[in-house]
């Protein structure tokens, strides 16, 4: 199958949104989280071992203008998941207590 399309001023890669999962897999692309993909790209950019043995190199990256730089360690630093205020912790604890009580009725 041809994954390059002719356009008026040359060629371009086929739109992946119009490809099947099997076509993408055949090209070596598999479902991964965006953060993992970014980390892989950072490893590739600095020439690190794809197995992750040299991740220390990624931590030393100084390309702070790169849009992927904040994500290079494999985590989204802007994510607030997992961070809870004391008030939210108390509310969650209360919900858990109530759920346990209701389960034992």
N, C-alpha and C positions, 0 to 999 in steps of 0.2 A: 504494500500500500504506500502511496506517496503522501508524505506529511508536509510537503512544500507546495504552495499554491502560486500560480502565476498571477500577477497583478499588472496593472497598466505600466508601472515604472520599474518592474523587476519581479522579485519573488518574495514570499513571506512564509513563515511557518503557519501551519494549519491552526485554526482557533481551537484550543483544547476544550472549550465549552461545547463544541460540536463533534467531539470525538467520544467514542465509547470508552468505558473503563478498560476493556480488553486492549484497545489500541494504545492507550496510555501505558498500560502494563508492558505491552510488547516493546515499547520504547525505553523501558526501565524506570518508569515513573509509577510509584505506588502511593496509596493514601497514607499521609503523615500529617501531623499537626504543623501549623505554620511555623511555630517556634522551632521545631526540629528541622524543618527545611531551612530556616534562616541560619541555624547553627551549622548545618552541613555546608551552606554556602560560605559562611565565614571560615570554616576549616579549609575549604577548597581555595578560597582567596589567599590565605596565608601559606598554603602548601602543606597543611597538617595532615597527619595520618588519618584516613577516613574512619578507622576503628575508634578514634577518639583518644588514642594513647598520648597525643601531644596537645591536649586541650589547653595546657598552660600557655601555649602560643596565642590562642584566641584571647585569653585574658590580657595579654600584653598589647593587643591591637590598639593603635593610636589613630586610626582613621575615623576620628570623632565626627567628621562631616558625613560619613556613610549613613544612609537611613537605617541600615540594619545594625549599626554599632550597639545601640542599647539592648538588643536582643541576642547578642553574640554568645552569651553564657547559657542559652537554652531556656531562659525564663523571660516572661513579659514583665518588665519592671514597673509597668503602669497598671498592672492588674491589682485590683483590691480584693480579689477572692482570697478568703482565708483571714482577712483582717477584719476584726469585729471590735466595736467599741464595748466598753463595760456594760452599757445599757443593752446592746444587742446580745451580748453573752448571757445576761440575766434573763432576757426574754426567751432565748433559745433554751436555757436551762429549765425555765418554767414550762415551756411547751413539752419538753422531754419528760419532765415530772408528771404532767397531766396525761401524756400518752401512756406512760407506764401505769399510772393509776387506773386509767380507763381499760387498759388491757387486762388488768387483774380483776376486774369486776365480774 
